[in-house]
Amino acid sequence: MPSPMTTTEKILARHAGKDHVSPGDNVWADVDVLMTHDVCGPGTIGVFQKHFGGDAARVWDREKVVIIPDHYIFTADAMANRNVDVLRRFVREQDLPHFYDVGTDRYKGVCHIALPEEGHTRPGEVLLGTDSHTCTAGAFGEFATGIGNTDAGFVMGAGKLWLKVPPTMRFVFHGTLPPYLMAKDLILAVIGDIGVDGATYRAMEFDGDGVFALNIEERMTLCNMVIEAGGKNGVIAPDRVTFDYVNSRNKTGKAYTAAYTDPGAKFDFEKVYDVSKLEPVVARPHSPDNKATVSQVKGTKLDRAYIGSCTGGKLTDFKAAAGLLAGKAVKIDTFVVPATTEVARGLDTETVGGKSLREVFLNAGAKIGDASCAACLGGPSDTFGRLNTPLSCISTTNRNFPGRMGHKEAKVYLASPLTVAASALAGTIADPRDLLV
């Protein structure tokens, strides 16, 4: 009788054609979806063509390659535009059906949110992408992780990858989430506790009634930032919330088989939280593990607020922020960037206090950008919201290393959409509890 396995181990065993795997095992794992974007796509294509036949090379499965330009796209930068042209040429040559090109009706925006919206995330599958935040898709009960261009070029031709099975860390959240907390607070608390290297090459599995009370977008936020703790992947067991979302988006009708951690499975580390006792959290410059409660840094002067990215640019994030901003005016420059075009449309259809989210943001004095990664990775100097001077910014993004959002001397504080909205109104770091009375 095989020993019990975690969700991550089960998925990798199945994709390696094995009955059982253990942490540290190396396996050839079949890949269900390979994603790349405009930053890494040209490099991936170059590796693929070099090793699989040059211009005559053909991807292993047209239906399993997804290409989503999203990072450096709304710019006049010639090299950034060249990257997108490389993708377009490759898609034409390979006749790839899943290309969401900027400037077309198919354009989506941030790859990690576009993937589930377009039905490319399914429980029990293996999804690899040339972006570290590919781990976001673990919210759908799959093994999802970021890989480099060389590995991606190999997957593009072979459809499989040599992977080491990671040990699993388990984080359990119990209790009822207070109205002033969001998933961003939970994951910042975890990263602050274990450090940016605390989960190096480990799976981070999230469990507990506090997790399963979250909607799918908040679960995506939890898994999105496991890479900021060094994690290989994040994962949440699929439930009815997962299945309802996935089944409504599964345009191909592809069947999938969910995987669940066995009773008695061994974890490398376990930590339990009572969410009712947590406070709003901020990551101070210049590291995601530089944790402080909002009350500890309340009153810190700010120049800018930013609400967007794969971490904080989903509809749930904007509804939370708009709930605080409605009928008020921001005191500092505030940028709002929807992750995808679908989320952007939601700014017009979702309402707070009888007004659309877009109206709420504009009336409050915020500036709204086009769906994309925008300032999260800095990008060319004409990128919307980029920090071109050494400002202090509070942001819903995922990284605050020097230069991450542009200027190397800028100070970036990471926080939840609620905390960012409260801070935009105050002009200093503010506690959302003061507004939610």
Helices and strands as residue ranges (DSSP letters): H 7-15, E 26-30, E 33-36, H 41-51, G 54-56, G 62-64, E 65-67, H 78-94, H 111-117, E 126-129, G 132-140, E 143-146, H 149-158, E 160-164, E 168-174, H 183-194, E 203-207, H 209-212, H 216-224, G 225-229, E 233-236, H 240-249, E 269-274, G 275-277, E 281-283, E 291-293, H 294-297, E 304-308, H 309-312, H 315-325, E 333-337, H 341-349, E 351-352, E 355-356, H 357-364, E 367-368, G 374-377, E 392-395, E 411-414, H 417-426, G 432-434
